[in-house]
Amino acid sequence: MAAFLQWRRFVFFDKETVKDPSENGKNFQLPVGIAACDSGRGHIIWFLTRSLQLSSFQAYKLRVTHLYQLKQHNILVSVGQDEPGINPLVKVWNLDKKDSGSPLCTRIFPAIPGNKPTEVSCLSVHETLNFMAIGFTDGSVVLTKGDITRDRHSKTLSLHEGSCPITGLAFRQAGKVTHLFVATLEKVQCYTLSVKEYPRIELDTHGCALRCSALTDPSQDSQFIVAGDDCVYLYQPDERGPCFAFDGHKLLTHWHRGYLLQLTHNNKSPSKSDYGSRQTSPSEKHILNIYDLDNKFIAYSAAFDDVIDVLAEWGSFYVLTRDRTLYMLQEKDTQTKLEMLFKKNLFVMAINLAKSQHLDNDGLSEIFRQYGDHLYVKGDHDGAIQQYIRTIGKLEPSYVIRKFLDAQRIHNLTAYLQALHRQSLANADHTTLLLNCYTKLKDSSKLEEFIKSNESEVHFDVEIAIKVLRQAGYHSHAVFLAERHMHHEWYLKIQLEDLKNYQEALRYIGRLPFDQAESNMKRYGKILMHHVPESSTILLKRLCTDYHPNKDSADRDSLDRPAENKANPEEFIPVFANNPRELRAFLEHMIEVDPFSPEGVYDTLLELRLQDWAHEQDPGKKKVLQEAALSLLRSDNTVFDKALVLCQMHNFKEGVLYLYEKGKLYQQIMHYHMQNEEYGKVVEACKRYGDSEVCLWEQALGYFARKEENCKAYISEVLQHIDENNLMPPLLVVQTLAHNSTASLSVIKDYLINKLERETQQIEEDERKIRQYREETAHLRAEIQELKTCAKIFQKTKCSMCNSPLELPSVHFLCGHSFHQHIWCFPCGFHTLQDLRCFDDFSLVSEMRK
């Protein structure tokens, strides 16, 4: 039960006396003898418009006792008398239609329960026009079901019988269920009209006086209000709800837009039989209270003289008094009401009021801010921070943070920053500040709770959090956060640079997807190779052959991809800068697994093997290393230029000569032997490669000619080959050997004799051929002269082509050949002639035929 005396009183309504615009600002005068009032559809009955234009019509001949104006239809239901006696009539008026200038009366029927004459006490109509309930002073209730505006579409039945007068009726609609609340002086009951038998529930054993009941709006769940002298009770269709201790004798109860209006005076009701006691002393004051039940305050309270009724229309309350004065209570706007509450520091009430008035979030945030400022000034920092938290999303966080930077208020700042992160509105600076708060408070439990929250609840910048934790020395927390949120680079940085946990870092890389494992091994490979060379080499072998992450992969989605992943081993060679033994094992593994490895792999392995060969002292092992190096050269996977340079650098003779021969650099082979003064090898090279490059013999002769040593044997061998193949003129040979002081005439004696003999023989042969050619030339000239001056007799009888007897036409040549002229013999025969003179003969015959 809410204590009425504890409720605060406010003046949230402005009281004005309604002025008559047609009377130069004089007070508006109500009609005389008002017996019943109601409002709705923009009118106060009598028909008083907002512009105070008063209109009326005669509804009954004697008097009107009850009026009910529907809110959703322009229908008015009235109860009154047309003749003396107890004979109340119900009339239904359609205000949209006129009949002789008056509203159209669509239905008239007597309001008599069971043909017993009794007075009507109250009236209620359902907004759907399907139900109408009439209460009587004898305790009976008549229900009209169907279209209440027509006789033929409705039926009337007696719903309730009793001995106590009916004081209140109200319909409640919840979905498809319709209830009727019935209040008497002694009881409160509820009927369910949507069920055929109309079941009844008795809600309470005490009732209320006439006009002291009302129905709240749907925002209050359409509860039935019953106002007694001690308390005000609220009822649901099946039970009694809350009650409020509003003392005083109740004269009138209304509900409008969340407000409960009650008209009271201090005297208690003398007896329950006086259910409708409205007669008061003309000088007695009535007190009008307007309650806000949700926010628990009195919005307005004032005294009036002898009030007839209070009506709600056009957003205001209108108070009708017996002295014909009309007062208007205009509600103040929400901002004005809030400012009144702010002045009294009633922030909680202001918040509740703003929510009930459906103030937007910006407005509520401003109230929370002012409330927080008020509590902050009072020193209630815990309460202030709770209000500031409610401003998140509207109020700039820096406004709050600046107030709580003092070390003594760090726990309040922490609470605010936590809320900021929960709403995903924190930036990197806020995350940094929150983590610094945790570290300064040394609150490890809160810190762990923050970083170990579910992934769906993470509302902070993970990378910033890792940086702050690392800087503060919380390396284990930073590692956990980096691993959980797959910030691989940060995880490896902390493990390698801070924790020096190289084996764990290597294990973590082995769980990463291929692309990330490759990039991280390129970045951290040298460090890992220095500290854990064997494990690092094993991982690199996996990475460069057919890499698959370990089963506990940090990126589990990558396990579903069956694609073959293979890194380029050449890119990892720099990782082994200070680990030649591991590099050799890695490279040998690569060429064994993949013979088509990049050329850089073979070149590097060749360099390693040549280094081992050059430093090896054991002849047996040196021979093995030599064969291993040559096997790489023979694999054709090395780069020629690089391999040649390596062999030259390490003075690897076999490799150099092999590469020279492979590249057909025969002159380089001979020069190599010349540099090493290997005379026999020089001659051998000339014999082996001289057919490809004949200049080798000339170079060999020049080489030996420049030597001051006794090289007669080698010179003789070279001269013999030059002489046999006529590679150099004798004069050039003599000039070449003239530079050698040790070469005497005996060295070239045999060469010169042989050369002169062959030239003599050649001269004699040339002279013989000259004589022969002269004789043949003279013979041909004589034959030509004979052909030009003497006749030629053709006596051949057979074709020289087909060997058949000649037939005309035929072709005869001066050479003595004859052919048939047709295409099978003459053209073919002509092309097969071996004697060149036939061509001249053919030309001659052709000219003769022309």
C-alpha positions in Angstrom: 0.0 0.0 0.0 1.5 3.3 -1.0 1.6 6.0 1.7 -0.2 9.0 0.3 1.4 11.4 2.8 4.9 10.5 1.4 3.9 11.6 -2.1 5.3 15.0 -3.2 3.0 17.7 -4.5 3.7 19.7 -7.6 1.9 22.2 -9.7 2.2 20.7 -13.1 -1.1 22.3 -14.3 -1.9 25.9 -14.8 -5.4 26.9 -13.6 -7.3 29.4 -15.8 -10.9 30.6 -15.7 -12.4 30.2 -19.2 -13.2 33.5 -20.8 -16.1 34.2 -23.2 -14.6 35.7 -26.4 -18.0 37.1 -27.3 -18.3 39.0 -24.0 -15.1 41.0 -24.1 -13.1 38.7 -21.9 -15.8 38.1 -19.2 -15.9 34.7 -17.6 -17.7 32.1 -19.5 -21.1 31.2 -18.0 -22.3 27.6 -18.1 -26.0 26.9 -18.8 -28.3 26.8 -15.8 -29.4 23.4 -14.4 -26.8 21.0 -15.6 -27.9 17.5 -14.6 -25.4 15.3 -16.6 -22.1 15.9 -18.3 -19.7 14.1 -20.6 -17.0 14.9 -23.2 -15.5 13.5 -26.4 -15.3 14.0 -30.1 -14.4 17.6 -29.6 -17.4 18.6 -27.5 -18.4 19.1 -23.9 -22.1 18.1 -23.6 -24.0 20.4 -23.8 -22.5 20.9 -27.2 -19.7 23.3 -26.3 -17.0 23.6 -28.9 -13.4 24.6 -28.3 -14.2 28.1 -29.5 -16.9 28.2 -26.8 -19.8 28.0 -29.3 -22.7 26.6 -27.2 -25.4 24.6 -28.9 -28.2 22.4 -27.6 -31.3 20.3 -28.6 -34.2 18.9 -26.6 -33.5 15.2 -25.9 -36.3 14.6 -23.4 -39.4 16.4 -22.4 -38.8 16.3 -18.6 -35.1 15.7 -17.8 -31.8 14.1 -18.7 -30.1 11.9 -16.1 -27.2 10.2 -17.8 -25.0 10.8 -20.9 -22.3 8.7 -22.5 -20.2 10.0 -25.4 -18.3 7.3 -27.3 -14.7 8.2 -28.2 -14.3 6.3 -31.4 -17.8 7.0 -32.9 -19.8 10.1 -33.0 -22.6 8.4 -31.1 -24.2 9.7 -27.9 -26.2 7.5 -25.6 -28.6 9.2 -23.1 -31.0 8.3 -20.3 -33.8 10.5 -19.3 -37.6 10.9 -18.9 -40.3 12.1 -21.2 -43.2 11.7 -18.7 -43.7 11.8 -15.0 -43.0 8.7 -12.9 -40.2 6.2 -12.9 -40.0 5.5 -16.6 -36.4 6.0 -17.8 -35.8 5.9 -21.6 -32.6 5.1 -23.4 -32.0 7.0 -26.6 -29.1 6.5 -29.1 -28.2 9.6 -31.1 -26.1 9.8 -34.3 -24.5 13.2 -34.1 -23.3 13.1 -37.7 -26.8 13.0 -39.0 -29.5 15.6 -38.5 -33.3 15.4 -38.2 -35.1 18.8 -38.3 -31.9 20.5 -37.1 -31.3 18.1 -34.2 -29.1 14.9 -34.1 -30.8 11.8 -35.5 -32.2 9.5 -32.8 -31.6 6.0 -34.1 -33.1 4.0 -31.3 -35.4 4.5 -28.3 -36.2 1.8 -25.7 -37.3 1.8 -22.0 -34.7 1.1 -19.3 -36.7 -1.1 -17.0 -35.2 -4.4 -15.6 -37.9 -7.1 -15.7 -40.7 -4.6 -16.0 -40.0 -3.3 -12.5 -39.9 0.5 -12.4 -36.5 1.6 -11.0 -34.1 4.5 -11.4 -31.0 4.2 -13.6 -27.8 4.7 -11.6 -25.0 4.3 -14.2 -24.4 3.7 -17.8 -21.5 2.2 -19.9 -21.2 1.5 -23.7 -18.5 -0.6 -25.4 -16.5 1.3 -28.1 -17.4 -1.4 -30.7 -21.1 -0.6 -30.2 -21.8 -4.3 -29.5 -22.4 -4.0 -25.8 -24.3 -1.5 -23.5 -24.7 -2.0 -19.8 -27.2 -0.1 -17.6 -27.0 -0.2 -13.8 -30.1 0.4 -11.6 -30.6 1.5 -8.0 -32.3 -1.9 -7.2 -29.0 -3.7 -7.8 -29.8 -5.1 -11.3 -27.7 -4.7 -14.5 -29.3 -4.9 -18.0 -27.0 -5.9 -20.9 -27.8 -5.0 -24.5 -25.8 -7.2 -26.9 -25.5 -6.6 -30.6 -25.7 -3.3 -32.6 -26.9 -0.9 -29.9 -27.9 1.7 -32.6 -30.7 -0.6 -33.9 -33.5 -2.5 -32.3 -33.6 -5.5 -34.7 -29.9 -6.3 -34.4 -29.6 -6.4 -30.7 -31.1 -8.2 -27.7 -31.5 -7.2 -24.1 -31.0 -9.5 -21.1 -30.7 -9.1 -17.3 -27.1 -9.8 -16.4 -27.0 -9.1 -12.7 -29.5 -9.1 -9.8 -28.8 -7.8 -6.3 -30.1 -5.6 -3.5 -27.3 -3.0 -3.4 -27.4 -0.1 -6.0 -25.0 -0.3 -8.9 -22.5 2.4 -8.6 -20.1 1.8 -11.5 -19.8 -0.1 -14.8 -16.9 -0.4 -17.2 -16.1 -2.6 -20.3 -12.6 -4.0 -20.7 -11.3 -5.4 -24.0 -8.2 -7.6 -24.1 -7.7 -9.2 -27.5 -10.9 -11.1 -28.3 -12.0 -11.3 -24.6 -14.5 -8.8 -23.3 -15.1 -8.2 -19.6 -17.6 -6.1 -17.7 -16.7 -4.7 -14.3 -19.6 -4.1 -12.0 -19.3 -2.1 -8.8 -21.8 -1.7 -6.0 -21.6 -0.1 -2.6 -20.6 -3.5 -1.2 -18.9 -5.5 -3.9 -16.8 -5.5 -7.0 -17.5 -8.2 -9.6 -16.3 -9.0 -13.1 -18.3 -10.8 -15.9 -16.7 -12.4 -18.9 -18.9 -11.5 -21.9 -17.0 -13.5 -24.5 -18.1 -16.8 -22.9 -21.6 -17.9 -23.5 -22.6 -18.4 -19.8 -21.2 -15.0 -18.8 -19.2 -16.4 -15.8 -18.8 -14.0 -12.8 -15.9 -13.5 -10.4 -16.2 -11.6 -7.2 -13.1 -9.5 -6.8 -13.8 -7.7 -3.5 -16.3 -7.4 -0.7 -16.4 -3.6 -0.5 -17.4 -1.2 -3.3 -17.6 2.5 -3.9 -20.0 5.4 -4.2 -21.6 6.6 -7.4 -19.2 8.1 -9.9 -16.2 6.8 -7.9 -15.0 4.2 -10.4 -13.1 4.4 -13.7 -11.1 2.3 -16.2 -7.5 3.0 -16.8 -6.1 3.2 -20.4 -4.2 0.3 -22.0 -0.9 1.6 -20.8 -2.0 0.7 -17.3 -3.4 -2.7 -18.5 -7.0 -1.4 -18.5 -7.5 -1.9 -14.8 -10.7 -1.1 -13.0 -10.4 1.7 -10.4 -12.6 1.8 -7.3 -12.2 4.7 -5.0 -13.2 4.2 -1.4 -13.0 6.7 1.4 -9.8 5.1 2.8 -8.1 3.6 -0.3 -8.1 3.5 -4.1 -8.1 -0.1 -5.4 -7.1 -1.3 -8.9 -8.6 -4.6 -10.2 -7.7 -7.1 -13.0 -10.5 -9.3 -14.4 -9.4 -12.1 -12.1 -7.8 -10.5 -9.1 -7.3 -7.3 -7.1 -4.2 -5.3 -7.9 -2.4 -2.6 -6.0 -4.1 -0.1 -3.7 -3.2 3.5 -2.7 -4.1 5.1 0.6 -5.8 8.3 -0.6 -7.9 9.4 2.3 -11.0 11.6 2.1 -14.6 11.2 1.1 -14.6 10.6 -2.7 -17.1 12.5 -4.8 -15.7 11.8 -8.3 -13.1 9.6 -9.9 -11.8 9.9 -13.5 -8.8 8.5 -15.4 -7.2 10.4 -18.4 -3.8 9.9 -20.0 -2.1 8.3 -17.1 -3.6 10.6 -14.5 -6.1 9.7 -11.8 -8.5 12.6 -10.9 -10.3 12.6 -7.6 -12.7 15.1 -6.2 -13.0 14.8 -2.4 -14.0 16.6 0.7 -12.9 15.8 4.2 -16.2 14.5 5.6 -16.7 10.7 5.4 -19.8 9.3 3.8 -22.6 9.1 6.5 -23.9 5.7 5.3 -23.6 3.2 2.5 -27.2 3.7 1.7 -26.4 7.2 0.7 -24.6 5.9 -2.4 -25.2 8.9 -4.5 -24.9 11.7 -2.0 -23.9 14.7 -4.1 -25.7 17.3 -2.1 -23.2 19.5 -0.3 -23.2 22.7 1.5 -23.0 25.7 -1.0 -20.1 27.0 1.0 -18.2 23.7 1.2 -14.9 23.4 -0.6 -14.1 20.4 -2.9 -10.5 19.4 -3.3 -9.4 18.2 -6.7 -6.3 16.0 -6.8 -4.5 14.8 -9.9 -2.3 11.8 -9.2 0.5 10.2 -11.3 0.3 6.6 -10.1 3.4 5.5 -12.0 5.8 8.1 -10.7 4.2 8.4 -7.3 3.5 12.1 -7.0 0.6 14.5 -7.0 0.7 16.5 -10.2 -1.9 19.1 -9.0 -4.1 19.8 -6.0 -6.5 22.7 -5.6 -9.8 23.6 -3.9 -13.0 24.5 -5.9 -16.4 25.6 -4.8 -19.1 23.0 -5.3 -17.9 21.1 -8.4 -20.5 19.6 -10.7 -18.1 17.5 -12.8 -14.6 17.4 -14.3 -14.2 16.6 -18.0 -11.2 16.0 -20.2 -11.0 17.3 -23.7 -8.6 19.1 -26.1 -5.6 18.0 -23.9 -6.9 19.8 -20.8 -9.1 19.2 -17.8 -12.3 21.3 -17.4 -13.9 21.8 -14.0 -17.6 22.7 -14.0 -18.8 24.4 -10.8 -22.3 25.0 -9.4 -21.8 28.8 -9.8 -21.7 28.3 -13.6 -18.0 29.0 -13.8 -15.8 26.9 -16.1 -12.1 26.4 -15.2 -9.4 24.9 -17.4 -6.4 23.0 -16.1 -3.7 23.1 -18.7 -0.8 20.7 -18.3 2.7 22.2 -18.4 5.1 20.9 -21.1 7.5 18.2 -20.2 10.6 20.4 -20.2 9.0 22.8 -17.7 8.1 20.0 -15.4 11.6 18.6 -15.6 13.1 22.0 -14.8 10.8 22.2 -11.7 12.1 18.8 -10.6 15.7 19.8 -11.3 15.4 22.9 -9.1 14.4 20.6 -6.2 17.2 18.0 -7.1 14.5 15.4 -7.7 16.4 13.7 -10.4 15.1 10.2 -9.9 11.6 11.5 -10.2 12.6 13.5 -13.3 14.0 10.3 -14.9 10.8 8.4 -14.2 8.7 11.3 -15.5 10.7 11.6 -18.7 10.3 7.9 -19.3 6.6 8.0 -18.8 6.4 11.0 -21.1 8.4 9.0 -23.8 11.2 11.5 -23.9 13.8 10.7 -26.5 17.2 9.3 -25.6 19.0 12.6 -25.9 16.6 14.1 -23.3 17.1 11.2 -20.9 20.9 11.4 -21.4 20.9 15.0 -20.4 18.9 14.2 -17.2 21.3 11.4 -16.3 24.2 13.8 -16.9 22.7 16.5 -14.6 21.9 13.8 -12.0 25.5 12.6 -12.2 26.9 16.1 -11.8 24.7 16.6 -8.8 25.9 13.4 -7.1 29.5 14.2 -8.0 29.3 17.6 -6.3 27.8 15.9 -3.3 30.7 13.5 -3.2 28.7 10.4 -4.1 31.1 9.3 -6.7 29.7 5.7 -6.9 26.2 7.0 -7.6 27.5 9.6 -10.0 29.4 7.1 -12.1 26.3 4.9 -12.4 24.4 7.9 -13.8 27.3 8.7 -16.2 27.2 5.1 -17.4 23.6 5.6 -18.5 24.8 8.5 -20.7 27.1 6.3 -22.8 26.4 6.8 -26.4 25.2 10.4 -26.0 27.6 12.1 -23.7 31.3 12.5 -24.8 33.3 10.0 -22.7 36.1 12.6 -22.1 33.6 14.6 -20.0 33.3 11.8 -17.5 36.9 10.6 -17.7 38.4 14.0 -16.8 36.3 14.0 -13.5 37.7 10.6 -12.4 41.4 10.8 -13.3 42.3 11.2 -9.6 44.0 8.1 -8.3 41.4 7.9 -5.4 38.6 7.5 -7.9 40.3 5.0 -10.2 37.8 2.3 -9.4 34.9 4.5 -10.5 36.8 5.3 -13.7 37.3 1.6 -14.2 33.6 0.9 -13.9 32.8 3.6 -16.5 35.4 2.3 -18.9 34.1 -1.3 -18.5 30.6 -0.1 -19.4 32.0 1.8 -22.4 33.6 -1.4 -23.7 30.5 -3.5 -23.1 28.6 -1.2 -25.4 31.3 -1.4 -28.1 31.8 2.4 -28.0 35.4 2.4 -26.7 38.3 3.5 -28.8 42.0 2.6 -28.5 42.6 5.3 -25.9 39.8 4.0 -23.7 41.1 0.5 -23.9 44.6 1.7 -23.0 43.2 3.6 -20.0 41.1 0.7 -18.8 44.0 -1.7 -18.9 46.2 0.8 -17.1 43.5 1.1 -14.4 43.6 -2.7 -13.9 47.4 -2.7 -13.7 47.5 0.1 -11.2 44.8 -1.5 -9.1 46.7 -4.8 -9.5 43.3 -6.4 -10.0 44.4 -9.5 -11.8 41.0 -11.1 -11.5 39.3 -8.3 -13.3 42.0 -8.1 -15.8 41.7 -11.8 -16.6 37.9 -11.5 -16.7 38.3 -8.7 -19.2 40.7 -10.4 -21.6 39.2 -13.9 -21.2 35.6 -12.9 -22.0 33.8 -14.8 -24.7 34.7 -13.8 -28.2 31.1 -12.5 -28.8 31.6 -10.3 -25.7 34.9 -8.7 -26.8 34.2 -4.9 -27.1 37.8 -3.6 -27.3 40.7 -3.1 -29.7 42.6 -6.4 -29.1 45.9 -5.0 -30.6 45.9 -2.0 -28.3 45.2 -4.3 -25.3 48.1 -6.5 -26.3 50.4 -3.5 -26.5 49.4 -2.1 -23.1 49.7 -5.5 -21.4 53.1 -6.0 -22.9 54.3 -2.6 -21.8 53.0 -3.2 -18.3 54.8 -6.5 -18.0 51.8 -8.8 -18.2 53.4 -10.9 -20.8 51.3 -14.1 -20.1 48.1 -12.1 -20.4 49.3 -10.5 -23.6 50.3 -13.9 -25.1 46.9 -15.4 -24.2 45.1 -12.5 -25.9 47.3 -12.7 -29.0 46.8 -16.4 -29.3 43.1 -16.3 -28.7 42.4 -13.6 -31.2 45.0 -14.9 -33.7 47.3 -11.9 -33.6 50.2 -14.1 -34.7 52.7 -11.4 -35.1 52.2 -10.1 -31.6 52.3 -13.6 -30.1 55.6 -14.3 -31.7 57.1 -10.9 -30.8 56.3 -11.5 -27.1 57.5 -15.1 -27.1 60.7 -14.3 -28.8 61.6 -10.8 -27.6 60.2 -10.9 -24.0 59.8 -14.5 -22.9 62.6 -15.9 -24.9 60.5 -19.0 -25.4 61.9 -20.1 -28.8 60.6 -23.6 -28.8 57.0 -22.5 -28.1 57.2 -19.8 -30.8 58.4 -22.5 -33.3 55.6 -24.8 -32.3 53.1 -22.0 -32.7 54.4 -21.2 -36.2 53.9 -24.9 -37.1 50.2 -24.6 -36.3 49.7 -21.5 -38.5 48.2 -21.6 -42.0 50.8 -21.8 -44.8 50.9 -18.2 -45.8 51.3 -16.9 -42.2 53.8 -19.7 -41.3 55.9 -18.7 -44.4 55.9 -15.0 -43.7 56.8 -15.5 -40.0 59.6 -17.9 -40.7 61.1 -15.3 -43.1 60.8 -12.7 -40.3 62.0 -14.7 -37.3 63.9 -17.5 -39.0 67.4 -16.2 -38.1 66.5 -15.9 -34.4 65.0 -19.3 -34.3 67.8 -20.9 -36.3 70.3 -19.4 -33.8 68.6 -20.8 -30.7 66.8 -24.0 -31.9 68.6 -24.9 -35.2 67.4 -28.5 -35.5 63.7 -27.8 -34.9 63.9 -24.8 -37.2 65.4 -26.9 -39.9 62.7 -29.5 -39.6 60.0 -26.9 -39.9 61.6 -25.4 -42.9 61.8 -28.8 -44.6 58.1 -29.2 -44.0 57.4 -25.7 -45.2 59.3 -26.2 -48.5 58.0 -29.6 -49.4 54.3 -30.3 -48.6 53.2 -28.2 -45.6 50.2 -29.0 -43.6 49.5 -27.2 -40.2 49.6 -29.4 -37.1 46.3 -30.8 -35.9 45.9 -28.1 -33.2 46.1 -25.4 -35.9 45.5 -21.9 -34.7 43.5 -21.3 -37.9 41.2 -24.4 -37.9 39.5 -23.3 -41.1 42.7 -23.9 -43.0 42.6 -27.6 -42.2 39.7 -28.0 -44.5 41.7 -26.9 -47.5 43.5 -29.9 -49.2 45.6 -27.6 -51.5 49.3 -28.4 -51.7 51.4 -25.7 -50.1 55.1 -25.4 -50.9 57.4 -22.5 -50.2 60.4 -21.6 -52.3 63.5 -23.0 -50.5 65.7 -20.4 -52.1 64.1 -17.7 -50.1 65.1 -19.3 -46.8 68.8 -19.7 -47.6 69.6 -16.4 -45.8 68.1 -17.9 -42.6 71.1 -20.3 -42.4 73.7 -17.5 -42.5 75.5 -18.8 -39.5 74.5 -22.4 -39.6 76.2 -24.1 -42.6 75.7 -27.6 -41.3 71.9 -27.2 -41.0 71.9 -25.4 -44.4 73.7 -28.3 -46.0 71.2 -30.8 -44.5 68.3 -28.6 -45.7 69.6 -28.2 -49.2 70.4 -31.9 -49.6 66.9 -32.8 -48.4 65.4 -30.4 -50.9 67.2 -31.8 -54.0 66.5 -35.3 -52.8 62.7 -34.7 -52.3 62.4 -32.4 -55.3 65.1 -32.8 -58.0 63.6 -29.8 -59.8 64.4 -27.4 -56.9 65.3 -23.8 -57.9 68.8 -23.3 -59.3 69.8 -21.2 -56.2 69.5 -24.4 -54.1 72.0 -26.2 -56.3 74.3 -23.2 -56.5 74.4 -22.8 -52.7 74.9 -26.5 -52.1 77.7 -26.5 -54.7 79.4 -23.6 -52.8 79.1 -25.5 -49.5 80.6 -28.7 -51.1 83.4 -26.7 -52.7 84.2 -25.1 -49.4 84.4 -28.5 -47.7 86.5 -29.8 -50.6 88.9 -26.9 -50.3 89.4 -27.4 -46.6 89.5 -31.2 -46.5 93.0 -32.6 -46.0 92.2 -36.3 -46.2 92.7 -37.5 -49.8 90.0 -40.1 -49.6 87.4 -37.7 -48.3 88.6 -35.0 -50.7 87.9 -37.4 -53.6 84.4 -38.1 -52.3 83.7 -34.4 -52.0 85.1 -33.8 -55.5 82.7 -36.4 -56.9 79.8 -34.8 -55.0 80.6 -31.4 -56.4 80.9 -32.8 -60.0 77.6 -34.6 -59.6 75.9 -31.2 -58.9 77.6 -29.8 -62.0 76.4 -32.7 -64.1 72.8 -32.3 -62.9 72.3 -29.3 -65.2 70.4 -27.5 -62.4 73.1 -25.0 -61.6 73.5 -21.6 -63.1 76.5 -21.8 -65.4 78.1 -18.4 -64.7 77.7 -18.8 -60.9 79.0 -22.4 -60.9 82.0 -21.3 -63.0 82.9 -18.5 -60.6 82.6 -20.8 -57.6 84.8 -23.4 -59.2 87.4 -20.7 -60.1 87.2 -19.2 -56.6 88.0 -22.5 -55.0 90.5 -23.5 -57.7 88.4 -26.6 -58.5 90.2 -27.7 -61.7 87.9 -30.5 -62.6 84.9 -28.4 -62.3 86.3 -25.5 -64.3 87.4 -27.8 -67.2 84.0 -29.5 -67.1 82.1 -26.2 -67.3 84.4 -25.0 -70.1 83.8 -28.1 -72.1 80.1 -28.0 -71.3 79.9 -24.4 -72.5 82.1 -25.1 -75.6 84.7 -22.7 -74.4 87.6 -24.6 -76.0 89.9 -21.7 -76.1 89.3 -21.2 -72.3 90.3 -24.8 -71.8 93.6 -24.4 -73.7 94.3 -21.1 -72.0 93.7 -22.8 -68.6 96.3 -25.4 -69.5 98.6 -22.7 -70.8 98.3 -20.8 -67.5 99.2 -23.9 -65.6 102.1 -24.7 -68.2 100.6 -28.1 -69.0 102.2 -28.5 -72.4 100.9 -31.9 -73.0 97.4 -30.9 -72.0 97.7 -28.0 -74.5 98.5 -30.3 -77.4 95.8 -32.7 -76.2 93.2 -29.9 -76.1 94.2 -29.0 -79.7 93.8 -32.6 -80.9 90.4 -32.9 -79.0 88.8 -29.6 -80.0 90.9 -28.5 -83.0 88.3 -29.8 -85.5 85.7 -27.4 -83.8 88.1 -24.5 -83.6 91.1 -24.7 -86.0 92.5 -21.5 -84.5 93.6 -23.6 -81.5 96.6 -24.9 -83.3 97.7 -21.5 -84.4 97.3 -20.3 -80.7 99.3 -23.4 -79.5 102.1 -22.7 -82.0 102.2 -19.0 -80.8 102.2 -20.2 -77.1 105.1 -22.6 -77.6 107.0 -20.0 -79.7 106.9 -17.6 -76.8 108.3 -20.1 -74.4 112.0 -19.9 -73.8 112.1 -23.5 -72.7 112.9 -26.3 -75.0 109.6 -27.1 -76.5 110.9 -28.6 -79.8 108.9 -31.8 -79.5 105.6 -30.0 -78.9 106.4 -27.5 -81.7 107.2 -30.3 -84.1 103.9 -32.0 -83.2 101.9 -28.8 -83.7 103.7 -28.1 -87.0 103.0 -31.6 -88.3 99.3 -31.1 -87.7 99.3 -27.6 -89.2 101.2 -29.0 -92.3 98.8 -31.9 -92.7 95.7 -29.8 -92.6 97.3 -26.7 -94.3 96.1 -24.5 -91.4 98.8 -21.7 -91.7 100.9 -20.2 -94.5 104.5 -21.1 -94.2 105.6 -17.5 -94.0 103.3 -17.0 -91.0 104.8 -20.1 -89.3 108.3 -18.8 -89.9 107.4 -15.4 -88.5 105.7 -16.9 -85.4 108.7 -19.1 -84.6 111.2 -16.3 -85.2 110.4 -15.0 -81.7 111.6 -18.2 -80.0 115.3 -18.1 -79.3 115.5 -21.8 -78.7 113.8 -22.8 -82.0 116.5 -23.5 -84.6 116.1 -24.2 -88.3 116.1 -27.9 -87.7 112.8 -27.5 -85.9 111.1 -26.4 -89.1 113.4 -28.1 -91.6 111.1 -31.1 -92.2 108.1 -28.8 -92.2 109.6 -26.5 -94.9 110.9 -29.4 -97.1 107.5 -31.1 -97.0 105.7 -27.9 -97.7 108.0 -27.1 -100.7 107.6 -30.6 -102.2 103.8 -30.4 -101.9 103.8 -27.0 -103.6 106.0 -28.3 -106.4 103.6 -31.2 -107.0 100.7 -28.8 -107.0 102.4 -26.6 -109.6 103.0 -29.5 -111.9 99.4 -30.7 -111.5 98.1 -27.2 -112.3 100.2 -27.0 -115.4 98.9 -30.3 -116.7 95.3 -29.2 -116.2 96.0 -26.0 -118.1 97.2 -27.9 -121.1 94.2 -30.2 -121.0 91.7 -27.3 -120.8 93.4 -25.6 -123.8 93.1 -28.7 -125.9 89.3 -29.2 -125.0 88.7 -25.5 -125.7 90.2 -25.7 -129.2 88.1 -28.8 -130.0 84.9 -27.1 -129.0 85.6 -24.1 -131.0 86.1 -26.2 -134.1 82.8 -28.1 -133.5 80.9 -24.8 -133.1 82.4 -23.5 -136.4 81.3 -26.7 -138.1 77.7 -26.3 -136.8 77.6 -22.7 -138.0 78.9 -23.3 -141.6 77.9 -26.9 -142.5 74.4 -28.6 -142.8 73.4 -31.1 -140.2 71.7 -34.3 -141.3 69.2 -35.8 -138.9 69.1 -39.6 -139.5 67.7 -40.9 -136.2 64.6 -43.0 -136.7 63.7 -43.5 -133.0 62.7 -41.2 -130.2 65.5 -40.6 -127.8 62.9 -40.7 -124.9 60.5 -43.5 -125.6 62.6 -45.4 -128.1 59.6 -45.7 -130.4 59.8 -44.9 -134.2 59.7 -41.2 -134.8 56.5 -39.8 -136.2 55.8 -36.3 -137.3 55.7 -33.8 -135.7 59.1 -34.4 -134.2 61.9 -32.3 -132.7 65.5 -32.7 -133.7 68.5 -31.2 -131.8 71.9 -30.3 -133.3 73.4 -32.5 -130.7 71.8 -35.5 -132.5 68.9 -36.2 -130.2 65.3 -36.5 -131.6 61.9 -36.6 -129.8 58.2 -36.8 -130.5 56.7 -33.4 -130.2 53.9 -34.5 -127.8 54.1 -33.7 -124.2 55.2 -37.2 -123.0 58.4 -37.2 -124.9 59.7 -33.8 -125.9 59.5 -31.8 -122.6 60.5 -34.8 -120.5 63.3 -35.8 -122.9 64.5 -32.2 -122.9 64.8 -32.1 -119.1 66.7 -35.4 -119.0 69.4 -34.4 -121.5 72.8 -34.3 -120.0 74.6 -32.6 -122.9 74.5 -28.9 -122.3 74.6 -28.3 -126.0 71.0 -29.5 -126.2 69.8 -26.3 -124.6 71.5 -24.2 -127.3 70.1 -26.5 -130.0 66.6 -26.2 -128.5 66.9 -22.4 -128.6 68.1 -22.6 -132.2 65.3 -24.8 -133.3 62.7 -22.6 -131.6 64.0 -19.6 -133.5 63.9 -21.5 -136.8 60.2 -22.6 -136.1 59.2 -19.0 -135.4 
